[in-house]
Amino acid sequence: MPMVTIQVTREGTSPDRNSVTAEEKAALIKGVSELLLNVLKKPLEATFVVIEEVDTENWGWGGLPVPEYRRQRAAAKGGT
């Protein structure tokens, strides 16, 4: 029985959203489950998919917490 964990940032896919929608999560679960069915012949009812949303302050990039990294990049580009 496969178990797949998907981690996504808690930012959403547009500036007005701060999370992944229920519809997007359902599509991820369906797509991953079907991939395991097609590649490994694992039945859908035997596949578990967990989606974890990670706050931006809980991961880093370039040696910095993501919010600080993005601030520095924006400043370097002359943005805000």
C-alpha positions as CSV (number, residue, x, y, z in Angstrom):
1,M,0.0,0.0,0.0
2,P,1.7,3.2,-1.2
3,M,1.6,6.4,0.9
4,V,2.6,9.6,-0.8
5,T,3.2,12.9,0.9
6,I,3.0,16.1,-1.1
7,Q,4.3,19.3,0.4
8,V,3.1,22.6,-1.0
9,T,3.7,26.1,0.3
10,R,0.8,27.8,1.9
11,E,0.6,30.6,-0.6
12,G,-2.1,29.7,-3.0
13,T,-1.8,30.0,-6.8
14,S,-2.7,33.7,-7.0
15,P,-2.0,36.8,-4.9
16,D,-5.5,36.9,-3.4
17,R,-5.2,33.4,-2.0
18,N,-3.1,32.0,0.9
19,S,-3.7,28.3,0.4
20,V,-4.3,25.6,-2.1
21,T,-8.0,25.1,-2.8
22,A,-9.9,21.9,-2.0
23,E,-10.4,21.4,-5.8
24,E,-6.6,21.6,-6.4
25,K,-6.0,19.2,-3.5
26,A,-8.5,16.8,-5.0
27,A,-6.8,17.0,-8.4
28,L,-3.4,16.3,-6.8
29,I,-4.8,13.3,-5.0
30,K,-6.5,11.9,-8.1
31,G,-3.4,12.5,-10.3
32,V,-0.9,10.9,-7.9
33,S,-3.2,7.9,-7.3
34,E,-3.7,7.4,-11.0
35,L,0.0,7.7,-11.6
36,L,0.7,4.9,-9.1
37,L,-2.1,2.8,-10.7
38,N,-0.6,3.3,-14.2
39,V,3.1,2.9,-13.2
40,L,3.1,0.4,-10.3
41,K,-0.4,-1.2,-10.8
42,K,-1.4,-0.1,-7.3
43,P,-5.2,0.0,-7.0
44,L,-6.7,3.3,-6.2
45,E,-8.3,2.0,-3.0
46,A,-4.8,1.0,-1.7
47,T,-3.1,4.3,-2.3
48,F,-3.0,7.0,0.4
49,V,-2.1,10.6,-0.4
50,V,-1.3,13.2,2.3
51,I,-1.0,16.9,1.4
52,E,0.9,19.1,3.8
53,E,0.8,22.9,3.5
54,V,4.0,24.5,4.7
55,D,3.9,28.2,5.9
56,T,6.6,30.3,4.2
57,E,8.3,31.0,7.5
58,N,8.8,27.3,8.0
59,W,11.2,26.7,5.1
60,G,14.2,28.4,3.6
61,W,16.0,29.1,0.4
62,G,19.5,30.4,-0.2
63,G,20.4,30.1,3.5
64,L,17.5,32.3,4.6
65,P,13.9,32.0,5.6
66,V,11.8,32.4,2.5
67,P,10.2,35.8,3.4
68,E,13.7,37.3,4.0
69,Y,15.1,35.7,0.8
70,R,12.3,37.2,-1.2
71,R,12.7,40.6,0.4
72,Q,16.4,40.6,-0.4
73,R,15.7,39.6,-4.0
74,A,13.1,42.2,-4.4
75,A,15.4,44.9,-3.0
76,A,18.2,43.8,-5.3
77,K,15.9,44.1,-8.3
78,G,14.8,47.5,-7.1
79,G,11.3,46.3,-6.0
80,T,9.6,46.7,-2.6
